[in-house]
Amino acid sequence: MYLRRRFLESIAQTSEIPFLFQPSKAEGVYLYDEQGKAYLDLVSGFSVTNLGHCNEEVTKAITQQARQYMHTTVYGEHLQAPQLELSQLLKAELPGSLSTFFFLNSGSETIDAAIKMARKYKPKGDIVVCKNAYHGSTMAAESLRSDTEHQAAFMPLIPGIRKIEFNSLEDLNGIDDQCAMVILEVVQAEAGVRVAESQWLFELQKVCRRNNVLIAVDEIQTGIGRTGKCFSFQHFDFMPDIVLCGKALGMGLPLSAVIASSELLSLLSHSPVLSYISTFGGNPVCCAAAVAGLKKMRNLNLFEQAVKIEEIMRSIFVWKDSRYSLRCIGAFGCIELSAQAQLVKILRDLFHHQILVEGFLFCSTGLRIAPPLSIDLKEFEKACITIKQCIDLSLQ
């Protein structure tokens, strides 16, 4: 109780009802409370710990790099081997034009960098974004939200933002030659795992090419194997100009990246110089963790395991009752329930079963299931059965 009281007195909260779970340690797919009780983590720190917690190879790489150097100067000035090695690993996962990397700290920063690139690419050009997308909390990222009630406290935001409906072919008419960039999630995460339609992506790409508009895909939640591919856009015949990733990239440490062609990323180096700089971006310890983690994920075939996780969800969460639905891709699932009160009760019940799940920002009746990709499949199946039992009980 003393620690909780000091926490509430000294640490800023972002909600009025903080969860106040006190972890004593994390290992594999479990978080342990202060009494040492194990809780199965089906949230993965909001798609951060895709490999699981405290992987041995990752912690070893962190320790080794920390003993060499942790920081030398601002990003982009010194040749740092961990950054280069990470860029080569990512390059092997991507199409050839996505070959240059600008490492930062957080997903929101990549959004800000992308907007700066768009302004340089086509001065005064508008930015197009989909409604119900979440791209971060900096002022630039806030400007992309369609939740006007949330935005109201922070006005004025940056101008020149156009909003279209996700998967609406008609709304693509709102993209013209006065636009500089479309920023989109191929899988809308906080809207409750809503996947783009192939035809819509095809037409969007066609419209953007015709009007010389850049396409940036936000893979911050969906990248690094979460959907069964390294990045979710790779499920489609679709080629973005820019990929933005973060969260799972650092394997639990703060790391993000803007990935594009060298020509596009060079926009940040001139007119003016230092158009975007970061003190801690590409931190060598974070990059070393990413290198070790990506290698381990590939050795364990965890991208492929995400597909098996999806198959388990689809086999268990099947209801004849039309009040429920499952949307999922890879190891990212949303069970949409009939009411928010039902969701709150199920979250509470599952916590008593020592299973950690969560909701979504823009889907108030959605239950988030996003386990570490390293979870034992039998254990995950057992957890899904428990979740289904709790949902069934909530109907009675």
Stockholm file with secondary structure:
# STOCKHOLM 1.0

chainA/1-396         MYLRRRFLESIAQTSEIPFLFQPSKAEGVYLYDEQGKAYLDLVSGFSVTNLGHCNEEVTKAITQQARQYMHTTVYGEHLQAPQLELSQLLKAELPGSLSTFFFLNSGSETIDAAIKMARKYKPKGDIVVCKNAYHGSTMAAESLRSDTEHQAAFMPLIPGIRKIEFNSLEDLNGIDDQCAMVILEVVQAEAGVRVAESQWLFELQKVCRRNNVLIAVDEIQTGIGRTGKCFSFQHFDFMPDIVLCGKALGMGLPLSAVIASSELLSLLSHSPVLSYISTFGGNPVCCAAAVAGLKKMRNLNLFEQAVKIEEIMRSIFVWKDSRYSLRCIGAFGCIELSAQAQLVKILRDLFHHQILVEGFLFCSTGLRIAPPLSIDLKEFEKACITIKQCIDLSLQ
#=GR chainA/1-396 SS CHHHHHHHHHSCCSSSSCCCCCEEEEEBTEEEETTCCEEEESSHHHHTCTTCBSCHHHHHHHHHHHHHCSCCSSTTSSCCHHHHHHHHHHHTTSCTTCCEEEEESSHHHHHHHHHHHHHHHSTTCEEEEETTCCCCSSHHHHTTCSCHHHHGGGCSCCSCEEEECTTCTGGGGGCCTTEEEEEECSEETTTTSEECCHHHHHHHHHHHHHTTCEEEEECTTTTTTTTSSSSGGGGSSCCCSEEEECGGGGTTSCCEEEEECHHHHGGGGSSSTTSSCCSSTTCHHHHHHHHHHHHHHHHTTHHHHHHHHHHHHHHHCCCSSTTCEEEEETTEEEEECSCHHHHHHHHHHHHHTTEECBCCSSCTTEEEECCCTTSCHHHHHHHHHHHHHHHHHHTC
#=GC SS_cons         CHHHHHHHHHSCCSSSSCCCCCEEEEEBTEEEETTCCEEEESSHHHHTCTTCBSCHHHHHHHHHHHHHCSCCSSTTSSCCHHHHHHHHHHHTTSCTTCCEEEEESSHHHHHHHHHHHHHHHSTTCEEEEETTCCCCSSHHHHTTCSCHHHHGGGCSCCSCEEEECTTCTGGGGGCCTTEEEEEECSEETTTTSEECCHHHHHHHHHHHHHTTCEEEEECTTTTTTTTSSSSGGGGSSCCCSEEEECGGGGTTSCCEEEEECHHHHGGGGSSSTTSSCCSSTTCHHHHHHHHHHHHHHHHTTHHHHHHHHHHHHHHHCCCSSTTCEEEEETTEEEEECSCHHHHHHHHHHHHHTTEECBCCSSCTTEEEECCCTTSCHHHHHHHHHHHHHHHHHHTC
//
